Amino acid sequence: MAHILVIPYPAPGHLLPTMELANQLSNRGLAITFVITPKILPLLQPLRSVHPRVETLILPFPTHSAIPAGIENMQELPLSFIPSIISAFSQLYDPILQWFLSHPSPPVAIIDDLFFTCWTYPLACRLGIRRLVFAPSHAYTLDALWSSVSKKGDEVINDDKVDLVDHHDVLKADVNAYNIASWGILLNSFPELDGEMLDHFKKNVLGHDRAWSIGPLFSFPVEISQKISTDNVMEWLDMCKEDNSVVYVGFGSQITLTGAQMEALADAIDKSGVRFIWTVKEPMKGVQTGGTDDNSVVPTWFEDRTAGRGLVLRGWVPQASILRHRAVGSYLTHCGWNSTFEGLLSGVLLLAWPMQADHFHNAKLLIDKLGVAVRVCEGQGTVPDPTELAKFLAESVGRSWPERARAVELGRVALKSISSGGSSYMALDSLVKDLSAK
């Protein structure tokens, strides 16, 4: 039985699909050890209840001058803290090395998030084992991000001093070059979506065939403290008489809107007259966000004015269940890849407001290539025109859209890919076979 060390990135959009990946690998007979810090550990319990043989390597969260004490999850930090989180986690290099050297049956491979490359790639080289990148994305994004550095991969992998890299300084290494130089890449996508781009990526960026589209990997179900009652939300949706009549508004676990954006969005929802569910990220506490105190705060007038036709939900919500409900017809989204998958698999119209990073690549794929979404706004700092946005919201549930029909069909293909004999299902089988080979 091959033993795999899994090191997840501590953010819900990365951690939960990584848990589902571990679930699928365990179902296929691999032994899994999960590297986890104490405050993240409770999220792992549902996985361990299904797979008691999944082991945990619990390591204290390393101290870092920029990260407030007691915080171990990127959900509690603005995106500007990503380098600090990676730098803090790089301090786990030595504890993991010592654990590996003392283990009676150590792992044959490391699977970790593409963000961790600067210290996990040198660690894998030092240990003489394979390192696989888990990319919660698709081939189009990786090709766009990595093509310009594909030649550097050979330089890194042939450097016999790679194990001497200062793994505590995440700014010294070329992240993409290390990712390309790794033994393999796992994409949270499916072959029918990646299509010819995956072949192009293998040939022209990686220079080998060890890239597997194994999704969609759903977020593994976990218990979240202070979560919204699923029953209450579903009861409200059940009372909606018309199908596809509710607009769902949500920007994931990481995006924080400014006060001006919150005001404009509230105004748009009010003017649209639509039934709605608006999920709002809780304001961060004890962290300098670089914004003002009105970040993520719903205007005081909004809930009274829209009482009876919508819900404002604060904190974690059962998003996938909400999107699958017959009453929900459209989804205003930031185009994060996990959220995009949940929208596609639910057959709703995607109203795209890409904010940053891969969101723009995702939106371009969804709108320009696949034709399953409509762009309504763009940019993390953009304040939408309330009247124009109100028109989009009203029309998203007020008429038929060819984009929704295409999204429904693409969702069917995605679900088929992970069923027995499907393309992603067989890709996972192939991956396990390769990892299990002597």
Stockholm file with secondary structure:
# STOCKHOLM 1.0

chainA/1-438         MAHILVIPYPAPGHLLPTMELANQLSNRGLAITFVITPKILPLLQPLRSVHPRVETLILPFPTHSAIPAGIENMQELPLSFIPSIISAFSQLYDPILQWFLSHPSPPVAIIDDLFFTCWTYPLACRLGIRRLVFAPSHAYTLDALWSSVSKKGDEVINDDKVDLVDHHDVLKADVNAYNIASWGILLNSFPELDGEMLDHFKKNVLGHDRAWSIGPLFSFPVEISQKISTDNVMEWLDMCKEDNSVVYVGFGSQITLTGAQMEALADAIDKSGVRFIWTVKEPMKGVQTGGTDDNSVVPTWFEDRTAGRGLVLRGWVPQASILRHRAVGSYLTHCGWNSTFEGLLSGVLLLAWPMQADHFHNAKLLIDKLGVAVRVCEGQGTVPDPTELAKFLAESVGRSWPERARAVELGRVALKSISSGGSSYMALDSLVKDLSAK
#=GR chainA/1-438 SS CCEEEEECCSSHHHHHHHHHHHHHHHHTTCEEEEEECTTTHHHHHHHHHHCTTCEEEECCCCCCTTSCTTCCCGGGSCGGGHHHHHHHHGGGHHHHHHHHHHCSSCCSEEEEEGGGHHHHHHHHHHHTCEEEEEESSCHHHHHHHHGGGTTHHHHHHTCTTGGGSCTTCTTSSCHHHHHHHSSEEEESSCHHHHHHHHHHHIIIIISSSCEEECCCCCCCCCCCTTCCCHHHHHHHHHTCCSTTCEEEECCTTTCCCCHHHHHHHHHHHHHHCCEEEEEECCCCSSSCCSSCTTTTCCCTTHHHHTTTSEEEEESCCCHHHHHHSTTEEEEEECCCHHHHHHHHHHTCEEEECCCSTHHHHHHHIIIIISCCEEECCCCTTCCCCHHHHHHHHHHHTTSCCHHHHHHHHHHHHHHHHTSTTSHHHHHHHHHHHHHHCC
#=GC SS_cons         CCEEEEECCSSHHHHHHHHHHHHHHHHTTCEEEEEECTTTHHHHHHHHHHCTTCEEEECCCCCCTTSCTTCCCGGGSCGGGHHHHHHHHGGGHHHHHHHHHHCSSCCSEEEEEGGGHHHHHHHHHHHTCEEEEEESSCHHHHHHHHGGGTTHHHHHHTCTTGGGSCTTCTTSSCHHHHHHHSSEEEESSCHHHHHHHHHHHIIIIISSSCEEECCCCCCCCCCCTTCCCHHHHHHHHHTCCSTTCEEEECCTTTCCCCHHHHHHHHHHHHHHCCEEEEEECCCCSSSCCSSCTTTTCCCTTHHHHTTTSEEEEESCCCHHHHHHSTTEEEEEECCCHHHHHHHHHHTCEEEECCCSTHHHHHHHIIIIISCCEEECCCCTTCCCCHHHHHHHHHHHTTSCCHHHHHHHHHHHHHHHHTSTTSHHHHHHHHHHHHHHCC
//
